[in-house]
Amino acid sequence: LFSFFFFVLLSSLLRPVLSSLPHLVILRAFSIIHLLSCPSSLRHPYGELPRWFASTKHAHRRKKASYLPPLACITTVCRLGIACLTHVSTMGWFFIIAVLVLVLLVAALLLVNVGKSTHKVDIDALEDAVPHDAAAVEPFTIAVPQHLLDDLQERLHRTRYPPAQEGVEWQAGADKEYIQELAEYWRTSFSWREHEAVLNEWPHFKTLIDDVDLHFIHERSSHEDATPILLVHGWPGSFYEFYKVIGPLAEPQRHGAPAGTPAFHVVVPSLPGYTFSSPYTKHGHGDVKQVAITLARLMRRLGYDKYMVQGGDWGGLIGSYLPLVDSHCRAIHLNFLITQPRNAIEFGKAIYTALLGTPQEKQALKDLKEFVVKGSGYSAIQRTKPQTLGFALSDSPVGLLAWIAEKFYEWGHTNGHMENSFTKNEVLTNVTLYWLTNSITSSTRLYYETEMSGRWGPIQGTVTVPVAAACFPKEVARIPRRMLEGAFNIVRYREFSHGGHFAALEQPNELVQDVREYTADLLNGRFEKQ
C-alpha cells in the first residue's frame, strides 16, 4: 500500500520527467521498491527476495503462499497504473486511481482472512485407531547408568578452553571465567544422584505416540474437580523448568493458598527429542504443529476431554497451535507470544505502536529488534545446520554447558550475574539432562523441521479460545497487546516487574498466582462473551 501511494504521488509530481523515460525503466524501478517494501514475513530469511522467488520446494506446504494472489494482483495493477500515468489524460488519471484503490481494498479484505482457519485434527479418531497395547502408559523412573556419569567426569577433567579477549565477558558469547567456574563446580560439587532423587519424587511415565516414546510427569490433584493443565517447555529448557510450580498447582492448600483456590491435574511432557522423549523418526514429521498434535493426543490418552495449556518459548508456540488443531484445548496461558502483521489493519496497529505507543511498548519493540539483530545467531544455525552443531555439543560437556548457559544468562533477569536468577544447581541439572540423554541434537531439530515446513515464525492461524498473556520484563519477545489481538483472543494481559524467559524457574510464585487468577475467571464464566 505504501509503495503504491508513494509512486502515485511521485508520478503526479514528476510526470513531465517520467513521460520522457522508457516504460521499462519505470516498471523496473517500481519492482525494486516493491520488493524492498515487502513485509519481512514475505521475504527469504536472509532478506534477498520473497520466499516464492527464492524457493518453491516447499511451497505446497506453506500457508504463507496464500498471500501470493492478492499481492500479485496489487503488483500487476500498480505497474500498469504507473505506466498509464505517464500517457493518460487528467480524467483518465483519476479513473485509474479509482480502479486501483478499489482493487487494493478488495485485496486488503482478502488479506484480512489469511490465516484465520487452521484444520483441526480429529484427536479422538486418532486415539481410537491406536491398538490397545500400543496405547499403554507405563511408569518410568529416572536411573542414569553410572558409566555415563563416570564418562562425564573424565571429559570435564580433560576440558580444553578457548582463548578469550579481555574486557569482553558475555558480549561475544559465554563468559570464559564464569563457564570455568561452573564447569569446576560441575566436576567437583554437583551431585547428579541427589537431583535425580528429587526429580523422581514426581510420578513419571512413558507412552508411544506418533512413533515417539514420550516421557511426561502426570501429577493428579487430590481435588477431583481440578482443571487439567498441560505445561510445555521450550529450548534450551526441559520438563525440569516446572519443578517449582507442579506442587503449588496440583495442591494449592498444601502450599499456603486459601480454600477455593483452583487446583490442577498437571501434565508436564518432555518435547519429542528432548531429554527422555525419543525424537520423531522421519524427516518432515516433527515441526511445531506436529508436536502440538502429539501433545493433544497425550491429553486424550490420559482421559482429559478438555484442558488448558501454559507455556513459554517453544511451549508458547506449541500452546498457540494446540487450540487450532484440537477443540479439546479450551484456554491457553502463555509467557511467550509472537505475531506479525498479516493485513492492512494489523500493519496500521504496528505502525501506530511504533510511532505513538507508550514508552514501554516502544522499548519492547526496540528490545525485540536488538534480539533479532544481535541475539538470534543460535537460531539461524539450529534451523539450518543442526547436525553439524551436534557433533561439537554431543562430544564436549563444557561446550554444551556454554551453549545453554549463555541463553540462561542472556534471557533471564540476571542483571549482570547468572545467580541473580538461577542457582548453579538449576543450570547444571538442566544441562546434565541434555548431556546424559545425548538429546541436544535431536532437540534442535525442532528448529530445522519447523523451518523446512514453512512454519517458522508466528502461528499460521487465529486463536479464538481465551488467551492470557504473562509479560515478563526480560522476555526476548514482548509484543504489545494491540499487536497480539489480531492473532489471539487476548482476555488477560499482565505485565510483571521482574523475570525473564524462563518464567516458571525464575518467578514461580508470580506465574502460579497468575495462572490461578486466570483459571478462576474462566471457571466463573468471565470470558464467555469475549
N, C-alpha and C positions, 0 to 999 in steps of 0.2 A: 504493500500500500504506500509506504513512504517513498520507495523508489519510483513508483508511478507518478505520484503527485509532484515529486521533485522534477521529473522530466517534463511534466505538463507546464510547470512554472518556467523551467529553463527554456522550453521550446517557445513559449509566448514571448519571453524577453529577448531571445536570440534568434527569432525567426528569420530575419534577413541573412544572418550568417549561416544558419542551418540549411536554408534553401539552396545555398551555393555548394554545399558539401554532398559528396556521393552518398546515396542511401546506405551502402554497405558500412561506411564509417559510422553513421548514426546508429544503425542496428547493433553493430559490434560494441559500441560504447555502452548502449543500454544493457546488452548481455552481461558485460563485465560488472557494471554497477549492480545489476540484479543479483548476480551470484554473490557479490560481496555483502549485499544487504540481506541475504537469506538468513533466517534464524539459525543459530548454531545447531539446533536439533536436526536440521535438514542437511547438514554438511557431513562430509567424511570426518572421522575422529581427528584427523590432523588438519582439517580446515581447507583442503585444496579445492574440492568440488562437492556438490551434493552427492549423497550416497548413491543415487540411481546412476550417475555417470561414473562413479568410482568403481562400483562393483555391482553386478546383478546376480551374483552367485546364490545369494540367499533372499532375493527379492520376493519370492513367493511366500516366504515365511515372515516377512516384515510388515507389521501393522502400519509403520510409518509410510509405506508405499501408498496408502490411501490418501496421502496429501497430494500425490502427483497430478491427478486430473485437474483439480481446481487451480493448482499453481501453474500447470502447463497452459491452462486457459488464460490465466492472467498474463503470463509471459507473452503468449502469442498475440493476444488482443492489444496489449500495450505496445508491442513492437510495431504492429500495423498502425496503431493510432499515432505513434511518434513519426512514422514515415509520412502519414497523411497530413499531419500538422504542417508540414513544410510546403504543401501544394494545394490546400483546400481553402475555400473562401471562409469569411468570418462565420456565416450561418452554418456552413458545413462543419467548421471547427467546433461550434457549440453542440451540434448534433452528435458528433463523435464523442465529445466529452460525456454527454448524457448517456450514450450507449455504454461507454466504458465504465462509468460509475454504476450503472445497473448491473453489468456483468460482475464487477467487483463485489457488489452487495450480495449477489447470488452466491459467488464463490465464498464469501465470508460466512454465509449461512451454512454452506456445505462443510466448512471447516469447523463450525461450532459442534457438529455432530461427530467429528473424528474422535475415535477412542471412547465413545460413550458406551459401547456394548462390547462385552467380552464373553465368549461362550462359556457357560457353566458346565462343569463336568458332573455327570451323574455318579457321585461318590457312592451312593447306596448300591447302584448296579455293579460298580467295580468290586465292592466288597462282597456282594452276593455271588460273584463269579469266582471268588477265591476258594479253592478246596479247603475243607475244614482243617486238615493237618497243616497246611501252609499258613493258615491264619493264626497259628498258635502264638501266644505271648509267653515267653519264658523268662523266669527270674535270672538276673545277671549280677555277678559280683566282680568288682574290680580287683584283680590279683595279678600284678605285673611280675613276670618271671625275674628271678634275681640276676640272671646273666645279663639282662638288659640294663639293670642298674649298675652292675659292675662295668659294663662296656661304657656307660655314660661317665663314670668316674675316671676311667682310663683316658677317654677323649678329652675331658676337661683338664686333666693333668698335662696333656700334650698340646694344649692350645697355642697357636702362633697368632699373635695380634698384629693388625696392620699399623703402619705408622700414622700419626695424626699431626695436624698443624696446631701450633699454639694459638690460643685465643678463639678457636672455632667452636669448641664444645658441641652443642646439639645442632648448630646451624647447618652443618654439612651432613647430618645424619646422626647416628647413635654416638654418644659421647664415650670416647675410649676409656677415660678414667672411671666413669660410673659402671660401664659394662665389665671392666676388670674387677671392680669391687663386687658386683652382682655375681659374676662367674665364680669368684673365690668363695663367696657365701654359698653358692650352689654346690660347690665341691666339698666344703668343709662343715657346713652347718645345717643345710637344708635336709630334712628327713622326709623322703617320699612316703615311707611306710606310715608315718603319723598322719599325713594328709590323705593318704589312701583310706585309712580307717575313718577319717571324718567324712569323706565322700561316701563311703559305704553305709553311713548312718541313714541315708535316704534309700528308698526302695528302687532299685534299678531293674530294667527289663530290656529284652530284645525281641523283635519280631521282624518277619520278612515281608517287605512291601516294595513293589516295583523292582525286584531283584536287589534291594538294599537290605542288609542286615542292620536294621535301625535300632539304635540304642536310645533309651529315654528313661527319665525319672518320672514316676507316677505316684504322687503323694495325695491320697484321697483325704478329704477333711472328715472329721467326725460329725459334721453337720450335713445331714442328708440332702438338704435343700441348697447346698453350696453351688456356686456358679463354676462350671468348668472353664479353666483358663489355660491357654497354650502360651508358654513363654519361649520366645525364639531368639537365639543369639545371632551374632554375626562373626565377621573376621576382623582381627585375629583373636576373637574371644572363643568361648566354648560354653557348654552347659554349666560350667563352674561359675560363670558370671552371676548366676542367680542363687548361689548358695545362701546368701544373706536374706533373701526375700521369700523363699519357699515356706519356711515355718510361719512367719507372720501372716502370709496369705492364707495358708491352709487352716491355721488355728489362731485366729486373732485374739481371743480371750487369754490364751496361754502366753501371749506376748504383750499383755498390758492394754489391749484395746477394750473399749466398753461393750457391754451387751448390745446386740443388734448390729454390730459391725459386720458387713458382708464377709462371708468365708468362701473359699475356693477349693475345688478339686484341681490340683496343679499338675500339669504335664510339661516336662522340660526335655525336649529331644536334643540329641546331637545331630546337626545337619548331616545329610549324606556326604561321606568323605571326610568328616571331621571326627577326630579322636576315636571313639569306639563304634561309630557307624561306618559301615563299608561304603565305598563310592558306587555311583552308577557304573554299570559295566560297559555301556555303549556310548560312543561319541555321538553327540546330538541329542542326548537324553539326560539332561541334568542342569538345565538352566533354571532361572529363578521361578518361573511359572511351574515347571515340573516339580520343584521342591515343594511349592505350595500344595500341589495336588497330592504328593506323597504324605505330607503332614495332615491334610484333610482326611485322607484315608486312615491315618493313625487314629485320629479322634473318633471316627466312626467305628473302628475296630475296638476301641475302648468303650463303646456304647454310648457316646455323647451325641445326641441328636441336635444339640445347639451348644454353642460355646463362644467365648471371646478370645482375643489374641492380644498379647503385649510383646513388643519387640523393638530392637534398635539395630542400626547398621543393616546387614542383610535381613535381619529379623524384621526391620521396618518395611523393607520392600516385599518380603515374603508375606508379612502380615497384611500388606496392602493388596496383594493378589488373592489372598485366601477368600475374602467375600466375593471376589469376581469369579472364582472357579467353584465355590461351594456355598450353597444357600444356607447351610447349617451354621456358618460363621455369622453371628448376629451383631457383633460390635468389635471395634479394634481400639487399642490404646498404644500409641507409638511415641517413642522419643527420637525417631529419625524419619522424617517425611521429606520427600523431594518431588518437585514437579517443574514444569517449564511451560511457557505459554503455548497453547495449541490452537488459538483462534484470535480474531481481532480484539475481542473483549478482554481476553486474558493478556494480550500484548499491551493493551491500554492500561490495565491494572499494574503490570510490571513497570511500565514507564512512569506511571504516577508514583509508585512506591519509590523508585529510584530517584525521582526528582523532588517529590513533595512528601515523602514518607517521614515518619518520626526519626529522630536521631538513632534510636535503637534499630529500626528497620534498615536504615542506610548502612549502619555498621555491620549488620548481619550480612547484607549483600556484599559489602566490601570484604568481609572475612571469607565469604564463600569464594569470591574471585581470587583472593590470595591463596586459598587452599587449592583451587584448580590449577593455578599457575605454578605454585611452589611446593605443594604438598601431595600431589597425586601421581608422582612418578611410579610408586609401587604398583598402582592400579594399571598403568599402561603396560608394565611388564607382566603382571599376573593375568591380564586378559588377552595377551598376545603370545607370550612365550613362557608359560608356567613350568613346563617340563625342564627347560634349561635352568631356571632358577632353582628347581627342586634338587638338582644334583648337588648344589652347594649347601642348601639348607638341610637336606637329609643326611649330610655327611659331617657337618660341624655343629655341635650343640651351641657353641658360642655364637656362631653365625646366625643360627635360628633365634637365639636369645636377643641378639642385636636387632634383627629384623622385626621381631614382635615388640620388644621393649620400647623401641623408638616410637611406635604407634601409641603405646600407653602414655608415654611422656608427652607427645605432641597433642594427642586428642583428649587427654584428661585435664582436669583443672589443677595442674601441678604447680603453677606459679614458680617455675624455675627449679623445682626439685621433685623427683618422682614420688618420694614418700610423703608428700603433702596429700596425695590422693590414694596411693596404693602401697601396701607393705611389700617388702621383698618376698615374703612367702606367697602373697597373692599373685604377683607377677610370675614367680617361678613355678607355682603349681600349674598355672595356665600353660606356660611354655613346656613344662615337663609332660603334660598330657599330649601335646603335639609331638614331642620327641619320642616318647615311649611307644606311641601308636604309629609313628612314621607317617603322619597324615598331613604334613604341611603341603605337599604337592597336590594331593587329592583335594585339599580344602581350597586351594587357589584355582582349581579347575572350574569352580562355580563362576568365577570371573570370565574365564575363557568361554565356557559353554553359553553363558548369557550374552557375551559379545557376539559369538558366532550365530546365535539365534535371532539377533537383531533386537533383543530386549534390554540392551544395556541402557541405563538411564532411568528416567521416571517411568512409572507404570503405564501400560497401554490400556487405559480404561478409566472409568469414573466410579469411585467407591460411593455407594449410596447408603450403606449402613452407617450408623452413628460412629464418628471418629473423634477421639480425644487426642490432642497433641500436647506432649510434655516437652517444653523447650528449655534446655539447659544452656547456660551462657557460653560454655566452651565446646559445644557441639560443632562439628565441622560444617554442617549444613543446617542453618536456622532460617527457614523460609517464612517470611511474614504471612500472617493469617490470610489476608486478602488474596495473596497469590496462590495459596493452597486451595481456596474454596472452589476453584474450577474443577479440580480433580477429586476432591474429598468433601464429604458431608461433615464439615467441622462443626461439632456441637460444643466442644470444650477446647480452649487454648490457654494453657497456663505457662507462664514464664517463671523460672526459678532463679534464685540469686547465686547459686553455686552448683558446680557439677559439670560434667563433660559427656563424652561419647559413651562411656561405659556406665550408664546411669545406675543400673542395678548394683554394681560393685562400688561405685563412688558415693551415691546418695540413696541407699536402700530405704531408709525411713521415709524420705520425701516421695520416692517413687511408689512405695506401698500405699501411703496415705492418699496419693492422687488416684491410684487405681481403685481404692476402696470408695472414695467420694464419687468417682465417675460411675462405678458399678451401682452404688446406692441410688444415684439419679436414674440410671437405666431401669432398675427394678421398680422404682416409683413411677415410671412412665413419663418422666420429664421430657424426653426427647421424641415421643411417639409422633408428634405432629411436625417435627422438623425434618 
